[in-house]
Amino acid sequence: MSPWLRTALLLLILLTAATAADAQEVAPTPPMGWNSWDSYGLTIDEADFRANATQLAKLHAYGWTYAVIDEGWYMGNPSGDKLQHRDYAMDAHGLLIPASKRFPSSTDGQGFKPIADWVHAQGLKFGIHIVRGIPKQAVEANLPIAGSSFRAQDAADTVDTCPWDDGDYGVRDNAAGQAYYDSMLALYARWGVDFLKVDCIADHPYRISEIRQIATAIKKTGRPIVLSLSPGPTQPAHATEIRQYGQMWRISNDVWDGWTFKHEHPTDDFPMGLRDIFDRLPAWAGQARDGHWPDADMLPFGMLAPHPGLGEARHSRLTLDEDRTQLSLLAIARSPLILGANLTKLDDATRALITNKDLIAVDQHSHGNHPVEHLPPGLGPMRVWVADGEAGERYLAVFNLDDKPASLDASWEQLGLASGKHAARELWSGHRQEASGRLTISLPAHGCLLFAVGPAR
């Protein structure tokens, strides 16, 4: 091998290792945290955010880390029925800033830095939501883009707007567009943002140019920021491409607190129910690894109040069995786990769910996660997922998708594990099963059981 070729090969190896290390540093395991949307919609303010983050800090020992302010933090009047009535707060360079009446510590040009500093002092990490693009108000005023010679009209793609949020124009795939996103992420990095959820970008439409621009801008800041891309369903054909840029990408439309929802049109999949996730996740099996995580959306558990992003204030309409099913499915598929509950009104049953260390370990540390494709006949609407644990044990999740109770009697081999006798421990109840060659269980409607399975001793 020539010296030049040897040097080139070494550089390639180092670059590949550095890229992998970057991914591991930002999100080595599926991110866990809380997001304001399911309980507050557009209306979250500083007092409510701090109250929820204070409760999240009490859950941090279980892995819950990110406190995220979802859409609307820049709206002075989030209840306005029209865009022009919502009163966007913006700086002189066309960048959105927190509405000062709702986030009083953001005054004097500090933005979210005081809140981010406080979140970090709680041992947590801080996140915000944006809709991709550049505000129409900035384009109409043709404001200068910070750190460049460009102006807003140079960056704006005025024929592109988000179908369900017309506050922004898209950003062109040119130097001005990159400069705009560079200035945006530089500001967020100064604030101390650790997590950025970008909406209207991963599907309907899929804007890979803006995904790439935002990821590039994050890298330029030198700050490890998780890039969460939303909504879905992102198409599996984009898997290789989107993994290059995002740490999380939605594989579903918004998931709310129902088993299924009726839609008026065949092409309409908003909102999605828990049942829909079972059909979305299998196509992404094998992609949940190496710092990049297919995202099956938030957990609409507990109290969804005072102003949920969909519907009236309420306690989640999911049953306790359905809560366990959703959490088990997301864990064994290694999806990020993002709570939607109002944490200041957290009930004991929901608290018990989200503090189950065994369940969280499946999400954070398992590997080889996949659904079992060929189940024995006669099981009806059941689904089975398996995964490998860190200590040689295996995980087995059995789900009953039927509207009535169901029973299962099958060998371990039929359920995707090795033949022979195995001992098992059910992770929700803690019940231990003696070593046996078969698994015999009963499941409630929409229920599940999640096992850690090991060899007979």
VENLIN-V224953 format. One record per residue. N is the residue number from 1. RES is the residue in one small letter. SS is DSSP state (2 for helix, 1 for strand, 0 for the rest). BURIAL is 1 if it has 9 or more other ideal C-beta (glycine too) atoms within 8 Angstrom, else 0. D_CENTER is the distance of its C-alpha to the mean C-alpha in Angstrom with 1 decimal. Layout:
n=N res=RES ss=SS burial=BURIAL d_center=D_CENTER
n=N res=RES ss=SS burial=BURIAL d_center=D_CENTER
This chain:
n=1 res=m ss=0 burial=0 d_center=45.9
n=2 res=s ss=0 burial=0 d_center=46.8
n=3 res=p ss=2 burial=0 d_center=45.8
n=4 res=w ss=2 burial=0 d_center=43.8
n=5 res=l ss=2 burial=0 d_center=41.8
n=6 res=r ss=2 burial=1 d_center=41.2
n=7 res=t ss=2 burial=0 d_center=39.9
n=8 res=a ss=2 burial=0 d_center=37.6
n=9 res=l ss=2 burial=1 d_center=36.2
n=10 res=l ss=2 burial=0 d_center=35.7
n=11 res=l ss=2 burial=0 d_center=33.8
n=12 res=l ss=2 burial=0 d_center=31.6
n=13 res=i ss=2 burial=0 d_center=30.8
n=14 res=l ss=2 burial=0 d_center=30.1
n=15 res=l ss=2 burial=0 d_center=27.8
n=16 res=t ss=2 burial=0 d_center=25.9
n=17 res=a ss=2 burial=0 d_center=25.7
n=18 res=a ss=2 burial=0 d_center=24.7
n=19 res=t ss=2 burial=0 d_center=21.8
n=20 res=a ss=2 burial=1 d_center=20.6
n=21 res=a ss=2 burial=0 d_center=21.2
n=22 res=d ss=2 burial=1 d_center=19.1
n=23 res=a ss=2 burial=1 d_center=16.0
n=24 res=q ss=2 burial=1 d_center=16.8
n=25 res=e ss=2 burial=0 d_center=17.4
n=26 res=v ss=2 burial=1 d_center=14.2
n=27 res=a ss=2 burial=1 d_center=11.7
n=28 res=p ss=0 burial=0 d_center=14.2
n=29 res=t ss=0 burial=0 d_center=12.1
n=30 res=p ss=0 burial=1 d_center=8.5
n=31 res=p ss=0 burial=1 d_center=7.3
n=32 res=m ss=1 burial=1 d_center=8.2
n=33 res=g ss=1 burial=1 d_center=9.0
n=34 res=w ss=1 burial=1 d_center=9.7
n=35 res=n ss=1 burial=1 d_center=9.3
n=36 res=s ss=0 burial=1 d_center=12.6
n=37 res=w ss=2 burial=1 d_center=12.2
n=38 res=d ss=2 burial=1 d_center=13.0
n=39 res=s ss=2 burial=1 d_center=16.0
n=40 res=y ss=2 burial=1 d_center=17.2
n=41 res=g ss=2 burial=1 d_center=16.3
n=42 res=l ss=2 burial=1 d_center=18.1
n=43 res=t ss=2 burial=1 d_center=20.3
n=44 res=i ss=0 burial=1 d_center=18.9
n=45 res=d ss=0 burial=0 d_center=21.6
n=46 res=e ss=2 burial=1 d_center=22.3
n=47 res=a ss=2 burial=0 d_center=24.0
n=48 res=d ss=2 burial=1 d_center=21.3
n=49 res=f ss=2 burial=1 d_center=18.5
n=50 res=r ss=2 burial=1 d_center=20.8
n=51 res=a ss=2 burial=1 d_center=21.6
n=52 res=n ss=2 burial=1 d_center=18.1
n=53 res=a ss=2 burial=1 d_center=17.4
n=54 res=t ss=2 burial=1 d_center=20.8
n=55 res=q ss=2 burial=1 d_center=19.7
n=56 res=l ss=2 burial=1 d_center=16.5
n=57 res=a ss=2 burial=1 d_center=18.9
n=58 res=k ss=0 burial=0 d_center=20.7
n=59 res=l ss=0 burial=1 d_center=17.8
n=60 res=h ss=2 burial=1 d_center=17.2
n=61 res=a ss=2 burial=0 d_center=19.7
n=62 res=y ss=2 burial=1 d_center=17.4
n=63 res=g ss=0 burial=1 d_center=14.5
n=64 res=w ss=0 burial=1 d_center=12.6
n=65 res=t ss=0 burial=1 d_center=12.6
n=66 res=y ss=1 burial=1 d_center=10.6
n=67 res=a ss=1 burial=1 d_center=12.1
n=68 res=v ss=1 burial=1 d_center=10.7
n=69 res=i ss=1 burial=1 d_center=13.1
n=70 res=d ss=0 burial=1 d_center=11.9
n=71 res=e ss=0 burial=1 d_center=14.4
n=72 res=g ss=0 burial=1 d_center=18.1
n=73 res=w ss=0 burial=1 d_center=18.9
n=74 res=y ss=0 burial=1 d_center=21.6
n=75 res=m ss=1 burial=1 d_center=23.3
n=76 res=g ss=0 burial=1 d_center=26.5
n=77 res=n ss=0 burial=0 d_center=26.8
n=78 res=p ss=0 burial=1 d_center=23.5
n=79 res=s ss=0 burial=0 d_center=25.5
n=80 res=g ss=0 burial=1 d_center=27.6
n=81 res=d ss=0 burial=0 d_center=27.9
n=82 res=k ss=0 burial=0 d_center=28.3
n=83 res=l ss=2 burial=0 d_center=26.7
n=84 res=q ss=2 burial=0 d_center=30.0
n=85 res=h ss=2 burial=0 d_center=30.0
n=86 res=r ss=0 burial=1 d_center=26.7
n=87 res=d ss=0 burial=1 d_center=28.2
n=88 res=y ss=1 burial=1 d_center=25.7
n=89 res=a ss=0 burial=1 d_center=26.3
n=90 res=m ss=1 burial=1 d_center=26.9
n=91 res=d ss=0 burial=0 d_center=28.7
n=92 res=a ss=0 burial=0 d_center=31.7
n=93 res=h ss=0 burial=1 d_center=29.6
n=94 res=g ss=0 burial=1 d_center=27.4
n=95 res=l ss=0 burial=1 d_center=24.3
n=96 res=l ss=1 burial=0 d_center=22.6
n=97 res=i ss=0 burial=1 d_center=23.2
n=98 res=p ss=0 burial=1 d_center=22.6
n=99 res=a ss=0 burial=1 d_center=25.0
n=100 res=s ss=0 burial=1 d_center=27.5
n=101 res=k ss=0 burial=0 d_center=28.6
n=102 res=r ss=0 burial=1 d_center=25.2
n=103 res=f ss=0 burial=1 d_center=24.5
n=104 res=p ss=2 burial=0 d_center=28.0
n=105 res=s ss=2 burial=0 d_center=27.3
n=106 res=s ss=2 burial=1 d_center=26.2
n=107 res=t ss=0 burial=0 d_center=29.8
n=108 res=d ss=0 burial=0 d_center=32.1
n=109 res=g ss=0 burial=0 d_center=29.8
n=110 res=q ss=0 burial=1 d_center=27.4
n=111 res=g ss=0 burial=1 d_center=24.2
n=112 res=f ss=0 burial=1 d_center=21.4
n=113 res=k ss=2 burial=1 d_center=23.1
n=114 res=p ss=2 burial=1 d_center=24.8
n=115 res=i ss=2 burial=1 d_center=21.6
n=116 res=a ss=2 burial=1 d_center=19.7
n=117 res=d ss=2 burial=1 d_center=22.8
n=118 res=w ss=2 burial=1 d_center=22.9
n=119 res=v ss=2 burial=1 d_center=19.3
n=120 res=h ss=2 burial=1 d_center=20.2
n=121 res=a ss=2 burial=0 d_center=23.4
n=122 res=q ss=0 burial=1 d_center=21.6
n=123 res=g ss=0 burial=0 d_center=20.1
n=124 res=l ss=0 burial=1 d_center=16.5
n=125 res=k ss=1 burial=1 d_center=14.5
n=126 res=f ss=1 burial=1 d_center=14.1
n=127 res=g ss=1 burial=1 d_center=11.7
n=128 res=i ss=1 burial=1 d_center=12.4
n=129 res=h ss=1 burial=1 d_center=11.6
n=130 res=i ss=1 burial=1 d_center=14.1
n=131 res=v ss=1 burial=1 d_center=15.3
n=132 res=r ss=0 burial=1 d_center=16.5
n=133 res=g ss=0 burial=1 d_center=20.3
n=134 res=i ss=1 burial=1 d_center=23.3
n=135 res=p ss=1 burial=1 d_center=24.6
n=136 res=k ss=2 burial=1 d_center=27.5
n=137 res=q ss=2 burial=1 d_center=29.5
n=138 res=a ss=2 burial=1 d_center=29.3
n=139 res=v ss=2 burial=1 d_center=30.6
n=140 res=e ss=2 burial=0 d_center=33.3
n=141 res=a ss=2 burial=0 d_center=34.5
n=142 res=n ss=0 burial=0 d_center=34.0
n=143 res=l ss=0 burial=1 d_center=32.9
n=144 res=p ss=1 burial=1 d_center=33.1
n=145 res=i ss=0 burial=1 d_center=30.1
n=146 res=a ss=0 burial=1 d_center=30.2
n=147 res=g ss=0 burial=0 d_center=31.5
n=148 res=s ss=0 burial=1 d_center=32.9
n=149 res=s ss=0 burial=0 d_center=35.7
n=150 res=f ss=0 burial=1 d_center=33.5
n=151 res=r ss=1 burial=1 d_center=33.0
n=152 res=a ss=2 burial=1 d_center=30.4
n=153 res=q ss=2 burial=0 d_center=32.3
n=154 res=d ss=2 burial=1 d_center=32.3
n=155 res=a ss=2 burial=1 d_center=28.5
n=156 res=a ss=1 burial=1 d_center=27.8
n=157 res=d ss=1 burial=1 d_center=27.6
n=158 res=t ss=0 burial=0 d_center=29.2
n=159 res=v ss=0 burial=0 d_center=29.1
n=160 res=d ss=0 burial=0 d_center=25.3
n=161 res=t ss=0 burial=0 d_center=23.4
n=162 res=c ss=1 burial=1 d_center=20.1
n=163 res=p ss=0 burial=0 d_center=21.4
n=164 res=w ss=0 burial=0 d_center=19.9
n=165 res=d ss=1 burial=1 d_center=20.1
n=166 res=d ss=0 burial=0 d_center=23.3
n=167 res=g ss=0 burial=1 d_center=23.3
n=168 res=d ss=1 burial=1 d_center=22.8
n=169 res=y ss=1 burial=1 d_center=24.5
n=170 res=g ss=1 burial=1 d_center=22.8
n=171 res=v ss=1 burial=1 d_center=23.6
n=172 res=r ss=0 burial=1 d_center=26.2
n=173 res=d ss=0 burial=0 d_center=25.9
n=174 res=n ss=0 burial=0 d_center=28.8
n=175 res=a ss=2 burial=0 d_center=29.7
n=176 res=a ss=2 burial=1 d_center=29.5
n=177 res=g ss=2 burial=1 d_center=25.9
n=178 res=q ss=2 burial=1 d_center=25.0
n=179 res=a ss=2 burial=1 d_center=26.9
n=180 res=y ss=2 burial=1 d_center=25.1
n=181 res=y ss=2 burial=1 d_center=21.6
n=182 res=d ss=2 burial=1 d_center=23.4
n=183 res=s ss=2 burial=1 d_center=24.7
n=184 res=m ss=2 burial=1 d_center=21.5
n=185 res=l ss=2 burial=1 d_center=19.7
n=186 res=a ss=2 burial=1 d_center=22.9
n=187 res=l ss=2 burial=1 d_center=22.8
n=188 res=y ss=2 burial=1 d_center=19.3
n=189 res=a ss=2 burial=1 d_center=20.3
n=190 res=r ss=2 burial=0 d_center=23.4
n=191 res=w ss=2 burial=1 d_center=21.6
n=192 res=g ss=0 burial=1 d_center=19.6
n=193 res=v ss=0 burial=1 d_center=16.1
n=194 res=d ss=0 burial=1 d_center=13.8
n=195 res=f ss=1 burial=1 d_center=10.4
n=196 res=l ss=1 burial=1 d_center=10.5
n=197 res=k ss=1 burial=1 d_center=8.3
n=198 res=v ss=1 burial=1 d_center=10.8
n=199 res=d ss=1 burial=1 d_center=11.5
n=200 res=c ss=0 burial=1 d_center=14.2
n=201 res=i ss=0 burial=1 d_center=13.9
n=202 res=a ss=1 burial=1 d_center=12.3
n=203 res=d ss=0 burial=1 d_center=14.6
n=204 res=h ss=0 burial=0 d_center=17.4
n=205 res=p ss=0 burial=0 d_center=18.3
n=206 res=y ss=1 burial=1 d_center=17.0
n=207 res=r ss=0 burial=1 d_center=18.1
n=208 res=i ss=2 burial=1 d_center=18.3
n=209 res=s ss=2 burial=1 d_center=20.9
n=210 res=e ss=2 burial=1 d_center=18.8
n=211 res=i ss=2 burial=1 d_center=15.8
n=212 res=r ss=2 burial=1 d_center=18.6
n=213 res=q ss=2 burial=1 d_center=20.2
n=214 res=i ss=2 burial=1 d_center=17.2
n=215 res=a ss=2 burial=1 d_center=16.6
n=216 res=t ss=2 burial=1 d_center=20.3
n=217 res=a ss=2 burial=1 d_center=20.5
n=218 res=i ss=2 burial=1 d_center=18.0
n=219 res=k ss=2 burial=0 d_center=20.2
n=220 res=k ss=2 burial=1 d_center=23.2
n=221 res=t ss=2 burial=1 d_center=22.3
n=222 res=g ss=0 burial=0 d_center=22.4
n=223 res=r ss=0 burial=0 d_center=19.6
n=224 res=p ss=0 burial=0 d_center=16.6
n=225 res=i ss=0 burial=1 d_center=13.7
n=226 res=v ss=1 burial=1 d_center=10.1
n=227 res=l ss=1 burial=1 d_center=9.6
n=228 res=s ss=1 burial=1 d_center=6.4
n=229 res=l ss=1 burial=1 d_center=8.1
n=230 res=s ss=0 burial=1 d_center=8.3
n=231 res=p ss=0 burial=1 d_center=9.6
n=232 res=g ss=0 burial=1 d_center=10.9
n=233 res=p ss=0 burial=1 d_center=12.6
n=234 res=t ss=0 burial=1 d_center=12.8
n=235 res=q ss=0 burial=0 d_center=16.1
n=236 res=p ss=2 burial=0 d_center=16.6
n=237 res=a ss=2 burial=0 d_center=19.5
n=238 res=h ss=2 burial=1 d_center=17.3
n=239 res=a ss=2 burial=1 d_center=15.8
n=240 res=t ss=2 burial=0 d_center=18.3
n=241 res=e ss=2 burial=0 d_center=18.1
n=242 res=i ss=2 burial=1 d_center=14.4
n=243 res=r ss=2 burial=1 d_center=14.1
n=244 res=q ss=0 burial=0 d_center=16.7
n=245 res=y ss=0 burial=1 d_center=14.7
n=246 res=g ss=0 burial=1 d_center=10.9
n=247 res=q ss=0 burial=1 d_center=9.2
n=248 res=m ss=1 burial=1 d_center=6.0
n=249 res=w ss=1 burial=1 d_center=6.9
n=250 res=r ss=1 burial=1 d_center=6.7
n=251 res=i ss=0 burial=1 d_center=9.6
n=252 res=s ss=0 burial=1 d_center=10.4
n=253 res=n ss=0 burial=1 d_center=11.6
n=254 res=d ss=0 burial=1 d_center=10.8
n=255 res=v ss=1 burial=1 d_center=11.3
n=256 res=w ss=0 burial=1 d_center=13.8
n=257 res=d ss=0 burial=1 d_center=16.3
n=258 res=g ss=0 burial=1 d_center=18.6
n=259 res=w ss=0 burial=0 d_center=19.6
n=260 res=t ss=0 burial=0 d_center=20.4
n=261 res=f ss=0 burial=0 d_center=21.1
n=262 res=k ss=0 burial=0 d_center=24.2
n=263 res=h ss=0 burial=0 d_center=23.9
n=264 res=e ss=0 burial=0 d_center=27.0
n=265 res=h ss=0 burial=0 d_center=26.6
n=266 res=p ss=0 burial=0 d_center=25.8
n=267 res=t ss=0 burial=0 d_center=23.5
n=268 res=d ss=0 burial=0 d_center=21.5
n=269 res=d ss=0 burial=0 d_center=18.3
n=270 res=f ss=0 burial=0 d_center=17.0
n=271 res=p ss=0 burial=1 d_center=16.1
n=272 res=m ss=1 burial=1 d_center=15.0
n=273 res=g ss=0 burial=1 d_center=16.0
n=274 res=l ss=2 burial=1 d_center=15.2
n=275 res=r ss=2 burial=1 d_center=18.0
n=276 res=d ss=2 burial=1 d_center=16.4
n=277 res=i ss=2 burial=1 d_center=13.6
n=278 res=f ss=2 burial=1 d_center=16.5
n=279 res=d ss=2 burial=0 d_center=17.7
n=280 res=r ss=2 burial=1 d_center=14.5
n=281 res=l ss=2 burial=1 d_center=13.5
n=282 res=p ss=2 burial=1 d_center=17.0
n=283 res=a ss=2 burial=0 d_center=17.2
n=284 res=w ss=2 burial=1 d_center=14.4
n=285 res=a ss=0 burial=1 d_center=16.3
n=286 res=g ss=0 burial=0 d_center=17.2
n=287 res=q ss=0 burial=1 d_center=14.5
n=288 res=a ss=0 burial=1 d_center=12.3
n=289 res=r ss=1 burial=0 d_center=14.5
n=290 res=d ss=0 burial=0 d_center=15.9
n=291 res=g ss=0 burial=1 d_center=13.0
n=292 res=h ss=1 burial=1 d_center=11.0
n=293 res=w ss=1 burial=1 d_center=8.3
n=294 res=p ss=1 burial=1 d_center=7.9
n=295 res=d ss=1 burial=1 d_center=4.8
n=296 res=a ss=0 burial=1 d_center=6.8
n=297 res=d ss=0 burial=1 d_center=5.3
n=298 res=m ss=0 burial=1 d_center=6.4
n=299 res=l ss=1 burial=1 d_center=9.7
n=300 res=p ss=0 burial=1 d_center=12.5
n=301 res=f ss=0 burial=1 d_center=15.0
n=302 res=g ss=0 burial=1 d_center=18.1
n=303 res=m ss=1 burial=1 d_center=19.5
n=304 res=l ss=1 burial=1 d_center=17.9
n=305 res=a ss=0 burial=1 d_center=20.3
n=306 res=p ss=0 burial=0 d_center=22.1
n=307 res=h ss=0 burial=1 d_center=20.6
n=308 res=p ss=0 burial=1 d_center=17.6
n=309 res=g ss=0 burial=1 d_center=16.0
n=310 res=l ss=0 burial=0 d_center=17.8
n=311 res=g ss=0 burial=0 d_center=21.2
n=312 res=e ss=0 burial=0 d_center=23.3
n=313 res=a ss=0 burial=0 d_center=22.6
n=314 res=r ss=1 burial=1 d_center=22.5
n=315 res=h ss=1 burial=0 d_center=21.6
n=316 res=s ss=0 burial=1 d_center=19.0
n=317 res=r ss=0 burial=0 d_center=21.0
n=318 res=l ss=0 burial=1 d_center=19.5
n=319 res=t ss=0 burial=0 d_center=22.1
n=320 res=l ss=2 burial=0 d_center=21.8
n=321 res=d ss=2 burial=1 d_center=22.1
n=322 res=e ss=2 burial=1 d_center=19.3
n=323 res=d ss=2 burial=1 d_center=17.0
n=324 res=r ss=2 burial=1 d_center=18.1
n=325 res=t ss=2 burial=1 d_center=17.6
n=326 res=q ss=2 burial=1 d_center=13.9
n=327 res=l ss=2 burial=1 d_center=13.2
n=328 res=s ss=2 burial=1 d_center=15.6
n=329 res=l ss=2 burial=1 d_center=14.2
n=330 res=l ss=2 burial=1 d_center=10.6
n=331 res=a ss=2 burial=1 d_center=12.5
n=332 res=i ss=2 burial=1 d_center=15.1
n=333 res=a ss=0 burial=1 d_center=12.9
n=334 res=r ss=0 burial=1 d_center=10.9
n=335 res=s ss=0 burial=1 d_center=7.4
n=336 res=p ss=0 burial=1 d_center=5.1
n=337 res=l ss=1 burial=1 d_center=6.6
n=338 res=i ss=1 burial=1 d_center=6.1
n=339 res=l ss=1 burial=1 d_center=9.6
n=340 res=g ss=0 burial=1 d_center=11.1
n=341 res=a ss=0 burial=1 d_center=14.6
n=342 res=n ss=0 burial=1 d_center=17.2
n=343 res=l ss=2 burial=1 d_center=17.7
n=344 res=t ss=2 burial=0 d_center=21.3
n=345 res=k ss=2 burial=1 d_center=22.2
n=346 res=l ss=0 burial=1 d_center=20.6
n=347 res=d ss=0 burial=1 d_center=22.9
n=348 res=d ss=2 burial=0 d_center=24.1
n=349 res=a ss=2 burial=0 d_center=22.8
n=350 res=t ss=2 burial=1 d_center=19.2
n=351 res=r ss=2 burial=1 d_center=19.8
n=352 res=a ss=2 burial=0 d_center=21.3
n=353 res=l ss=2 burial=1 d_center=18.4
n=354 res=i ss=2 burial=1 d_center=15.9
n=355 res=t ss=0 burial=0 d_center=18.6
n=356 res=n ss=0 burial=1 d_center=19.5
n=357 res=k ss=2 burial=0 d_center=19.7
n=358 res=d ss=2 burial=0 d_center=20.6
n=359 res=l ss=2 burial=1 d_center=17.5
n=360 res=i ss=2 burial=1 d_center=15.3
n=361 res=a ss=2 burial=1 d_center=17.5
n=362 res=v ss=2 burial=1 d_center=16.8
n=363 res=d ss=2 burial=1 d_center=13.0
n=364 res=q ss=2 burial=1 d_center=13.9
n=365 res=h ss=2 burial=1 d_center=17.2
n=366 res=s ss=0 burial=1 d_center=18.1
n=367 res=h ss=1 burial=0 d_center=18.7
n=368 res=g ss=1 burial=0 d_center=20.3
n=369 res=n ss=1 burial=1 d_center=17.9
n=370 res=h ss=1 burial=1 d_center=19.2
n=371 res=p ss=1 burial=1 d_center=20.6
n=372 res=v ss=0 burial=1 d_center=24.4
n=373 res=e ss=0 burial=0 d_center=25.8
n=374 res=h ss=0 burial=0 d_center=29.4
n=375 res=l ss=0 burial=1 d_center=29.8
n=376 res=p ss=0 burial=0 d_center=33.4
n=377 res=p ss=0 burial=0 d_center=34.8
n=378 res=g ss=0 burial=0 d_center=35.1
n=379 res=l ss=0 burial=1 d_center=31.7
n=380 res=g ss=0 burial=0 d_center=30.8
n=381 res=p ss=0 burial=0 d_center=27.2
n=382 res=m ss=1 burial=1 d_center=25.7
n=383 res=r ss=1 burial=1 d_center=22.9
n=384 res=v ss=1 burial=1 d_center=22.9
n=385 res=w ss=1 burial=1 d_center=20.4
n=386 res=v ss=1 burial=1 d_center=21.7
n=387 res=a ss=1 burial=1 d_center=20.7
n=388 res=d ss=1 burial=0 d_center=22.7
n=389 res=g ss=0 burial=1 d_center=22.7
n=390 res=e ss=0 burial=0 d_center=23.9
n=391 res=a ss=0 burial=0 d_center=27.3
n=392 res=g ss=0 burial=0 d_center=28.5
n=393 res=e ss=0 burial=0 d_center=27.3
n=394 res=r ss=1 burial=1 d_center=25.2
n=395 res=y ss=1 burial=1 d_center=22.7
n=396 res=l ss=1 burial=1 d_center=23.3
n=397 res=a ss=1 burial=1 d_center=21.4
n=398 res=v ss=1 burial=1 d_center=23.5
n=399 res=f ss=1 burial=1 d_center=22.2
n=400 res=n ss=1 burial=1 d_center=24.7
n=401 res=l ss=0 burial=1 d_center=23.6
n=402 res=d ss=0 burial=1 d_center=27.0
n=403 res=d ss=0 burial=0 d_center=28.0
n=404 res=k ss=0 burial=0 d_center=30.6
n=405 res=p ss=0 burial=1 d_center=30.9
n=406 res=a ss=1 burial=1 d_center=31.3
n=407 res=s ss=1 burial=0 d_center=32.8
n=408 res=l ss=1 burial=1 d_center=32.4
n=409 res=d ss=1 burial=0 d_center=35.0
n=410 res=a ss=1 burial=1 d_center=34.4
n=411 res=s ss=1 burial=1 d_center=35.0
n=412 res=w ss=0 burial=1 d_center=32.4
n=413 res=e ss=2 burial=0 d_center=33.2
n=414 res=q ss=2 burial=0 d_center=32.5
n=415 res=l ss=2 burial=1 d_center=29.0
n=416 res=g ss=0 burial=0 d_center=28.2
n=417 res=l ss=0 burial=1 d_center=29.5
n=418 res=a ss=0 burial=0 d_center=32.9
n=419 res=s ss=0 burial=0 d_center=36.0
n=420 res=g ss=0 burial=0 d_center=38.0
n=421 res=k ss=0 burial=0 d_center=37.7
n=422 res=h ss=1 burial=1 d_center=34.5
n=423 res=a ss=1 burial=1 d_center=33.8
n=424 res=a ss=1 burial=1 d_center=30.6
n=425 res=r ss=1 burial=1 d_center=28.8
n=426 res=e ss=1 burial=1 d_center=26.5
n=427 res=l ss=0 burial=1 d_center=23.6
n=428 res=w ss=0 burial=1 d_center=23.3
n=429 res=s ss=0 burial=0 d_center=27.1
n=430 res=g ss=0 burial=0 d_center=28.2
n=431 res=h ss=0 burial=0 d_center=31.0
n=432 res=r ss=1 burial=0 d_center=32.6
n=433 res=q ss=1 burial=1 d_center=34.2
n=434 res=e ss=1 burial=0 d_center=37.3
n=435 res=a ss=1 burial=0 d_center=37.5
n=436 res=s ss=1 burial=0 d_center=38.0
n=437 res=g ss=0 burial=0 d_center=37.8
n=438 res=r ss=1 burial=0 d_center=36.0
n=439 res=l ss=1 burial=1 d_center=33.2
n=440 res=t ss=1 burial=0 d_center=34.4
n=441 res=i ss=1 burial=0 d_center=32.0
n=442 res=s ss=1 burial=0 d_center=31.6
n=443 res=l ss=1 burial=1 d_center=28.4
n=444 res=p ss=0 burial=0 d_center=28.0
n=445 res=a ss=0 burial=1 d_center=26.8
n=446 res=h ss=0 burial=1 d_center=23.1
n=447 res=g ss=0 burial=1 d_center=23.2
n=448 res=c ss=1 burial=1 d_center=22.4
n=449 res=l ss=1 burial=1 d_center=23.8
n=450 res=l ss=1 burial=1 d_center=22.2
n=451 res=f ss=1 burial=1 d_center=24.8
n=452 res=a ss=1 burial=1 d_center=25.4
n=453 res=v ss=1 burial=1 d_center=28.3
n=454 res=g ss=1 burial=1 d_center=31.0
n=455 res=p ss=1 burial=0 d_center=34.5
n=456 res=a ss=0 burial=0 d_center=37.5
n=457 res=r ss=0 burial=0 d_center=39.2
